[in-house]
Amino acid sequence: MKSVKEIMSTDISYCVADDTIIEAATKMKDKDVGSIPICSSDKELLGMVTDRDLVIRGYANDKQGTANIKDVMSDQLFSVSADATVQEASSLMAEKQIRRLPIVDNGKLIGIVSLGDLALEEQSNDAAGHALEDISVTDHKEFH
């Protein structure tokens, strides 16, 4: 069975905790992603921030673009090691309803696996589909 090391993206943009909301938003725009990891200067994973976090926890709460990203990031993290199987990653993403899963080695960010990465893997198609279905249902409920 494949490990996440074989399918993870390693060209990752990240922010440090003292970066601003604008810097995070710019990195998301440049990479065309909806979330970005927050790390210490030595790449220790501290949190994640999504485009939704920027809006709900940031701008909707009168935070200016110059506010620190650590003020709006989520520090409830889910991650796996590079040795985790694709199936384990898929299951965790489905269970926790997350679209991007950080991959860490001794607490340091080394990669990310997205639902798109999983969908390309034959062994994980069912789990990726299930994860996307669960996430989409949850997202849809938020608008009612």
N, C-alpha and C positions, 0 to 999 in steps of 0.2 A: 504494500500500500504506500502511496506517495506521502511524503512529508510536506508540510507547508513551505519548507525551505526551497522546494523545487518549483513552487508556483508564486511565491510572494514577490511583490514589487520591492526593489531596493533603492530606487531613485525617489527618495522621499523628501518632501519639503516639510519642515517643522518650524515651530516657533519656540522661543524661550519665554519663560514666565513674565519677563519684563517687556516683551514686545507689546505693541498696541493693538487694539481692535482693528484699526485700519491696516496694519501690517499683515495681520492674519487674513483679513478679507482679500487683500491684494494677492497674497500667496495662493489662496483658494481660487481666485479668478485666473491667475497665471497658469495654474496646474489643472484648472477645470474640475475641481473636486469640491465636495460639500462638507468636508471635515479635514481637520489638520491636527496632528499630535503636538502636544506641548511638552518640551523636554528641558532638562537642565543643560548647562553649557557642555557637559560631557555626555549628552544624549540619554540620560536617565529619564525614562518615561514618567511624566508627572500628571498628565491629563490629556483630554481631547476637547476640541471645540468644533462645533458644527455651525453651518450658516444660520441655522435656527437659533443656536445659543447667542450668536451675535445680535440677532434681532430681539429675541425675547428677554434674555438676561442683560443685554447691552443697551441697544438703542431705545427699546420700549421702556427701559428703566432710567432713561435720561443720562446714560453713560455717553460720554463724548468719544469720538474716534481715537482720541489720545489716551483713553483709559487702558490700563494693563489688561492683557488677555487673561491673566490669572484670575481676574475679577469675574469673568464670565465662563471660564472653562469648567468642564465636568471632571471631577477627580475620582468618580466612581469608574474604575477601569476594569476592563476585561482584556486579557491578552493571553497568548500562548507562546511556548518556546518554539524554536525552529524545527525541533524534532517531533512536534505534534503532527498527527496524521491529518490529511485533508478532511477526513470524516469527522475527526474531533473538532476541528475548526468550524466545519459546517454546522455541527450540532450545537456548539456554543453560540454561534451567531444566530441560529434559529431560536434557541432558548432565551437568549438575552435580547433578541430583536435588534441586532446591530448590523450595519452595512459594511463597516470596515473594522478589521481586527488587527491590532498592533501585534507584531512578532518581536519578542524580546530575548536577549541573551544576557543573563545576570542583571536583569532590570534595565538594560540599555536597549533602546529601539534599534532594530536591525532591518525591519521590513514591515510591510502591511499586506494583508490579504483582503480583497474586496469580494463582494458577491459576484461581480463580473469575473474575477479570477476563478472562483469556485464553479461558476456556470460552464467554464471551458473544460473543466475536469469531468470526465465521464462518470467516475466513481462518486462524485459528490453532487451530481445534477439534482437528484431528488431532495437532498438536504438543502441545497441552495434555493431550489424552487420553493420548498417549505418555508425557509427563512424569509424569502422575499414575500411570500404570501402572508405570513404572520406580520411582517413589518408593514406591508401595504394596508392590511386590515386595520392595524393600530393607527397608522397615519390617517387613513380615511375617517376613522372614528373621531379624530381630533377636530375635524371640520364640521361636525354635526352638532 
